Amino acid sequence: MLVGGGVGLSLISPKVVGKLQISNEELKDTGTFQGINPCRSRPKGKITLPVIFGEELDYRTERVVFEVVELPLPYNGILGHLALANFTAASHYAYNTLKMPGPMGVISVPLDKKNAVMCVDKMYWDAVAAEATYG
């Protein structure tokens, strides 16, 4: 999941929704949006899901509204700034860490470097394939 502090919407892929065994009938109607890709996007719908940060004894759970949309992203979804506001979270880009208050102190969520490198690699190869196809 990408933490997109500059993005207003929280997005999730239909593949993840399917893995969570959520049917299309459970999705609520929603409108179109633009700004994530060059054209307007029409989500399949929206769903409210619990998001948890932290560990066994010190964690936070908030309900986040996700737009279910098929976008060519190398990650499963995006947590937008409204979701981060629900957690009262702050992104510390110098330390690649997300911090928020928890019941027993500050919850720190470090960047998963391995997955970040894999996402960048996937984005590169997707761009190469698109250039070869449409270029």
Secondary structure by P-SEA (a helix, b strand, c coil): ccccccccbbbbcaaaaaaaccccccbbbbbbbcccccbbbbbcbbbbbbbbccccccbbbbbbbbbbccccccccccccaaaaaaacccccccccbbbbbccccbbbbccaaaaaaaaaaaaaaaaaaaaaacc
